[in-house]
Amino acid sequence: MSTLEPSKARYKQVAAILREAIRRGDYRPGTTLPSQPDLARQYGLNQSSISRAVAMLQAEGWVRTEHGKGSVVLDMPTVKRVRRMGTDYRSSEGRSSYAEELAEVGLAPRTELVRWGIEPASNEIAGILEMDPESQGQVLVRRRHMFADEKPVQLATSYVPLDVAGSADLAMPDTGPSGIYARLAERGFGPVRFTEDIEVRSATAEEADFLEVAGGQPVFSILRTAFDADGRRVEVCVNILAALRWRLTYAWEQGA
């Protein structure tokens, strides 16, 4: 057992010991740390100090607390996945740009459609889409869970004004963005320009649960808006990614 130095904050020392044990592989991803009472006895500290140590590890993204299980060790990648911005969202037939990006780095992509249908637009989404009041505030919603090597990596929720989508049939069969954009083009609303607004914020409980990160961990919230040739906003998609696991890369060409 590692001994604690009296001159340093003991809860920080316990956090450092546990952090190094996770790095060494003593506690593998998906396993749990010893209970807080056990850690308190092991290091001769009160449970309040142990709780502070575990809270440090959770804030750093090493563990998350799950009811009935305790502190579960998370997978902390040594190399972040790269999401490239400024690329063409069109992809080869039968594939999504997301699938192609992951396949290029040797990861097996999988996407699961978890929610789709016609719903009232929230005030925020209606404002972003600059929806005409005559549309009655209805949007086609499509939410997808995205995986790499069966690990959850991204949440994507797309919103298309109902008068642009025509019906919920636009979402089926399920494909990546390229499929929906091709169908929009058939209806005369083909996207020709995109913008992306990115912010870093704390994960919601739902997002943390799916992405398997600690509650309150930072996520990238990427809001992509698609415009047709007339400048109309024909789709907005919100992508949520765990910030500790991704690096965003931008690329563009300089005009003459």
URHU-V206931 format. One record per helix or strand of 2 or more residues. SS is the DSSP state (hx for helix, st for strand). FROM is the first residue (numbers start at 1). TO is the last residue. Records with the same first field share a line. If there is no record, write none. Layout:
SS: FROM-TO ; FROM-TO
//
This chain:
hx: 10-24 ; 36-43 ; 47-59 ; 97-104 ; 123-129 ; 133-135 ; 162-165 ; 168-171 ; 177-186 ; 205-211 ; 243-245
st: 63-66 ; 70-73 ; 81-85 ; 109-120 ; 138-148 ; 151-161 ; 191-202 ; 218-228 ; 233-242 ; 246-250
//
